[in-house]
Amino acid sequence: MGERTEWTARDGRTVEVDYPAPARTVVLTVTADRQAEITVLAGGADGTELYRGKGAWTVLVPPERQRELRRITVEGVKGWQLRLHDPAAAAELTGEVTGTGPRVLLHPGGTAVVDVTHWSSARDIRVFRLVRPTADGDREVLATSERAGHRYRSDNWTLLLEGRQLLVVEQGEDWSLTVRPADLPPSTETVRYGIGDRREVFAWPEGTGPALLEVDTADGVLVGLEDHGGRRLDFVHVMATNGVQRLLVRADPARRALGPFRCEVSRGRGGWRVELRPVGDVRELVGRADGTGHDVLAYTGPPAVLRAWSLADEDSSVAVAVEVGGRRIATRYGPEEWAGAMPVGGPPEPGEPEQVRVAGRGRWRLEVVPLAEVPAFDRRLVGRGAEVVRWAGPPGRLTVRTARRHGGIVEATVLDEQLNPLGVTSTSGRRRHEPVELPSGRLVAVRTWGGDSRWRLVVR
């Protein structure tokens, strides 16, 4: 740029930055000698905190912000460097670009796919971070990794770039960025197409109900969902072998009102499609339903019992999990396993169906059983996991017990024919068993958490 562009300082020292004249937009980077936690301050040691995190930071500085960012202090490390980069002199990102350490790059425009690779040969902690400066003075992290204890390590990402933009490699050892053409349909407000890692923002559908996302991927991706405030709503692995998957995005009305929700797709190198669809588009659960992976179904029938099985071909720590109305049942031990049973029926709000959310790694089966077919018991009953049974003996007092060693939490709820709770008893390990009244003919819904899921119902 013809002016001074680099400063070196020690911990706590303030650097007076000489921005170029005539004034123009520049990229300011701060890099620490070691990948430790740093704090970047504007206005001196008692100034405003700009960044707190691993040892590098980038910001786009237009002329109107240069007075605010004239004095920079970095705390937390012994040595650090501050550099100014002229975007007009940035290396153009075409073909393959390789480097070591910080670099500012320019994507000239159009739509392109970028394959990113980072190699590390250090034994201690090494951080790689590729960011995109934003016009509001923030930065978007496009790719990052932190590795420790590996003599040699390689990490890979795939990004989709649209339009002219700056990219900054904040830190890292050897890296390469390779650009290739992108052939994708145009995205819309409700349908987004992408390749590799990308964050999409969706407006909530009208009303107060949840959103439904349909995900189709060529090679499997991780999908992270969070609300406008950054609170995680879900995080799932969508496998390509399971075909099109449907995810339920839930948030209370107060948090929905704060703004749109975000969908972050990562760890995939192939193409994908994410579509926002009406919740009413899900299939209705009647009788029995088979499926694969993640799905959402609607139940509008009378009060009943929902049973679930895993039909997975491989062992899995959790082959399938089913959630309805705050209750959850899941397999834990292997393929073709009984997952459990729980109450279902009665819409949560007038006119609204009850959503049945399934999360699985393979094939599964759901079955709706009328309350008249629920198995009955008239003495002590031993079971495991989630179950719904009917008491056929005389009125009594119900307690639930579990294994004294390694026993998890077990809860038994007495229900009427409309599935309204009449009383609850629970226990854990050696804790005293508090009884609950159990009239004749009532339903008992059992659910468990953690530890050994075996239980015993006793009526006196």
Solvent accessible surface area in square Angstrom, and as a share of the most:
residue,aa,sasa,rsa
1,M,68,0.30
2,G,85,0.81
3,E,64,0.29
4,R,137,0.50
5,T,47,0.27
6,E,85,0.38
7,W,12,0.04
8,T,85,0.49
9,A,3,0.02
10,R,147,0.54
11,D,73,0.38
12,G,35,0.34
13,R,138,0.50
14,T,37,0.22
15,V,3,0.02
16,E,91,0.41
17,V,0,0.00
18,D,79,0.41
19,Y,22,0.08
20,P,5,0.03
21,A,80,0.62
22,P,112,0.70
23,A,65,0.50
24,R,71,0.26
25,T,49,0.29
26,V,0,0.00
27,V,0,0.00
28,L,0,0.00
29,T,3,0.02
30,V,0,0.00
31,T,14,0.08
32,A,3,0.03
33,D,82,0.42
34,R,182,0.66
35,Q,31,0.14
36,A,39,0.30
37,E,100,0.45
38,I,2,0.01
39,T,16,0.09
40,V,0,0.00
41,L,15,0.08
42,A,6,0.05
43,G,41,0.39
44,G,4,0.04
45,A,58,0.45
46,D,149,0.77
47,G,29,0.28
48,T,94,0.55
49,E,82,0.37
50,L,47,0.23
51,Y,29,0.11
52,R,158,0.58
53,G,13,0.12
54,K,47,0.20
55,G,0,0.00
56,A,1,0.00
57,W,17,0.06
58,T,1,0.00
59,V,1,0.00
60,L,34,0.17
61,V,0,0.00
62,P,25,0.15
63,P,56,0.35
64,E,138,0.62
65,R,51,0.19
66,Q,9,0.04
67,R,217,0.79
68,E,94,0.42
69,L,0,0.00
70,R,90,0.33
71,R,100,0.37
72,I,0,0.00
73,T,0,0.00
74,V,0,0.00
75,E,66,0.29
76,G,51,0.49
77,V,14,0.08
78,K,153,0.65
79,G,5,0.05
80,W,0,0.00
81,Q,29,0.13
82,L,0,0.00
83,R,58,0.21
84,L,6,0.03
85,H,38,0.17
86,D,28,0.15
87,P,27,0.17
88,A,95,0.74
89,A,83,0.65
90,A,19,0.15
91,A,41,0.32
92,E,94,0.42
93,L,2,0.01
94,T,77,0.44
95,G,43,0.41
96,E,112,0.50
97,V,19,0.11
98,T,80,0.46
99,G,15,0.15
100,T,97,0.56
101,G,10,0.10
102,P,45,0.29
103,R,86,0.31
104,V,9,0.05
105,L,0,0.00
106,L,20,0.10
107,H,5,0.02
108,P,50,0.32
109,G,27,0.26
110,G,50,0.48
111,T,66,0.38
112,A,9,0.07
113,V,0,0.00
114,V,0,0.00
115,D,23,0.12
116,V,0,0.00
117,T,22,0.13
118,H,5,0.02
119,W,83,0.29
120,S,7,0.04
121,S,57,0.37
122,A,18,0.14
123,R,173,0.63
124,D,77,0.40
125,I,73,0.37
126,R,72,0.26
127,V,4,0.02
128,F,0,0.00
129,R,19,0.07
130,L,0,0.00
131,V,0,0.00
132,R,51,0.19
133,P,13,0.08
134,T,41,0.24
135,A,100,0.77
136,D,118,0.61
137,G,16,0.15
138,D,87,0.45
139,R,38,0.14
140,E,57,0.26
141,V,65,0.38
142,L,24,0.12
143,A,4,0.03
144,T,65,0.38
145,S,12,0.08
146,E,85,0.38
147,R,70,0.26
148,A,56,0.44
149,G,65,0.63
150,H,79,0.35
151,R,154,0.56
152,Y,138,0.53
153,R,78,0.29
154,S,46,0.30
155,D,8,0.04
156,N,65,0.34
157,W,11,0.04
158,T,0,0.00
159,L,5,0.03
160,L,8,0.04
161,L,1,0.01
162,E,89,0.40
163,G,33,0.31
164,R,164,0.60
165,Q,28,0.12
166,L,23,0.11
167,L,1,0.00
168,V,0,0.00
169,V,0,0.00
170,E,2,0.01
171,Q,3,0.01
172,G,16,0.15
173,E,43,0.19
174,D,73,0.38
175,W,2,0.01
176,S,7,0.05
177,L,0,0.00
178,T,49,0.28
179,V,33,0.19
180,R,89,0.32
181,P,124,0.78
182,A,25,0.19
183,D,138,0.72
184,L,52,0.26
185,P,70,0.44
186,P,116,0.73
187,S,59,0.38
188,T,78,0.46
189,E,148,0.66
190,T,63,0.37
191,V,24,0.14
192,R,33,0.12
193,Y,55,0.21
194,G,0,0.00
195,I,20,0.10
196,G,0,0.00
197,D,21,0.11
198,R,62,0.23
199,R,104,0.38
200,E,17,0.08
201,V,71,0.41
202,F,1,0.00
203,A,74,0.57
204,W,33,0.12
205,P,40,0.25
206,E,177,0.79
207,G,57,0.55
208,T,87,0.51
209,G,31,0.30
210,P,25,0.16
211,A,0,0.00
212,L,1,0.00
213,L,0,0.00
214,E,20,0.09
215,V,0,0.00
216,D,52,0.27
217,T,13,0.07
218,A,73,0.56
219,D,74,0.38
220,G,8,0.08
221,V,2,0.01
222,L,49,0.25
223,V,0,0.00
224,G,12,0.11
225,L,2,0.01
226,E,38,0.17
227,D,1,0.00
228,H,87,0.39
229,G,54,0.52
230,G,36,0.35
231,R,108,0.39
232,R,162,0.59
233,L,38,0.19
234,D,24,0.12
235,F,96,0.40
236,V,12,0.07
237,H,87,0.39
238,V,0,0.00
239,M,50,0.22
240,A,36,0.28
241,T,122,0.71
242,N,20,0.10
243,G,34,0.33
244,V,55,0.32
245,Q,1,0.00
246,R,66,0.24
247,L,7,0.03
248,L,6,0.03
249,V,1,0.00
250,R,111,0.40
251,A,18,0.14
252,D,63,0.33
253,P,79,0.50
254,A,75,0.59
255,R,65,0.24
256,R,25,0.09
257,A,89,0.69
258,L,102,0.51
259,G,19,0.18
260,P,45,0.28
261,F,0,0.00
262,R,51,0.19
263,C,0,0.00
264,E,73,0.33
265,V,1,0.00
266,S,26,0.17
267,R,116,0.42
268,G,4,0.03
269,R,104,0.38
270,G,19,0.18
271,G,27,0.26
272,W,9,0.03
273,R,46,0.17
274,V,0,0.00
275,E,33,0.15
276,L,24,0.12
277,R,73,0.26
278,P,85,0.53
279,V,26,0.15
280,G,71,0.68
281,D,73,0.38
282,V,16,0.09
283,R,101,0.37
284,E,95,0.42
285,L,2,0.01
286,V,110,0.63
287,G,39,0.38
288,R,145,0.53
289,A,10,0.08
290,D,63,0.33
291,G,16,0.15
292,T,47,0.27
293,G,0,0.00
294,H,18,0.08
295,D,6,0.03
296,V,1,0.00
297,L,0,0.00
298,A,10,0.08
299,Y,11,0.04
300,T,83,0.48
301,G,28,0.27
302,P,100,0.63
303,P,29,0.18
304,A,3,0.02
305,V,3,0.01
306,L,0,0.00
307,R,57,0.21
308,A,0,0.00
309,W,67,0.23
310,S,0,0.00
311,L,29,0.14
312,A,8,0.06
313,D,120,0.62
314,E,132,0.59
315,D,112,0.58
316,S,19,0.12
317,S,93,0.60
318,V,61,0.35
319,A,2,0.02
320,V,1,0.00
321,A,7,0.05
322,V,0,0.00
323,E,37,0.16
324,V,4,0.02
325,G,67,0.65
326,G,72,0.69
327,R,38,0.14
328,R,125,0.46
329,I,6,0.03
330,A,24,0.19
331,T,0,0.00
332,R,106,0.39
333,Y,123,0.47
334,G,7,0.07
335,P,52,0.32
336,E,137,0.62
337,E,38,0.17
338,W,89,0.31
339,A,8,0.06
340,G,1,0.01
341,A,1,0.00
342,M,3,0.01
343,P,14,0.09
344,V,2,0.01
345,G,12,0.11
346,G,38,0.36
347,P,79,0.50
348,P,90,0.56
349,E,95,0.43
350,P,134,0.84
351,G,81,0.77
352,E,76,0.34
353,P,38,0.24
354,E,21,0.09
355,Q,31,0.14
356,V,0,0.00
357,R,34,0.13
358,V,2,0.01
359,A,24,0.19
360,G,7,0.06
361,R,130,0.47
362,G,14,0.13
363,R,112,0.41
364,W,0,0.00
365,R,69,0.25
366,L,0,0.00
367,E,55,0.24
368,V,25,0.14
369,V,7,0.04
370,P,69,0.43
371,L,18,0.09
372,A,99,0.77
373,E,114,0.51
374,V,10,0.06
375,P,61,0.38
376,A,67,0.52
377,F,16,0.07
378,D,81,0.42
379,R,178,0.65
380,R,125,0.45
381,L,48,0.24
382,V,108,0.62
383,G,19,0.18
384,R,122,0.44
385,G,16,0.15
386,A,9,0.07
387,E,36,0.16
388,V,2,0.01
389,V,7,0.04
390,R,46,0.17
391,W,9,0.03
392,A,63,0.49
393,G,8,0.08
394,P,98,0.62
395,P,101,0.64
396,G,11,0.10
397,R,124,0.45
398,L,0,0.00
399,T,17,0.10
400,V,0,0.00
401,R,60,0.22
402,T,17,0.10
403,A,32,0.25
404,R,171,0.62
405,R,183,0.67
406,H,160,0.71
407,G,19,0.18
408,G,8,0.07
409,I,85,0.43
410,V,0,0.00
411,E,32,0.14
412,A,0,0.00
413,T,7,0.04
414,V,0,0.00
415,L,6,0.03
416,D,25,0.13
417,E,71,0.32
418,Q,120,0.53
419,L,27,0.14
420,N,77,0.39
421,P,94,0.59
422,L,89,0.45
423,G,16,0.16
424,V,78,0.45
425,T,4,0.02
426,S,30,0.19
427,T,0,0.00
428,S,39,0.25
429,G,15,0.14
430,R,165,0.60
431,R,128,0.47
432,R,196,0.71
433,H,59,0.26
434,E,106,0.47
435,P,50,0.31
436,V,20,0.12
437,E,110,0.49
438,L,2,0.01
439,P,52,0.33
440,S,61,0.39
441,G,29,0.28
442,R,76,0.28
443,L,0,0.00
444,V,0,0.00
445,A,1,0.01
446,V,2,0.01
447,R,56,0.20
448,T,32,0.19
449,W,107,0.38
450,G,50,0.48
451,G,45,0.44
452,D,24,0.13
453,S,7,0.04
454,R,128,0.47
455,W,7,0.02
456,R,80,0.29
457,L,0,0.00
458,V,2,0.01
459,V,30,0.17
460,R,168,0.61
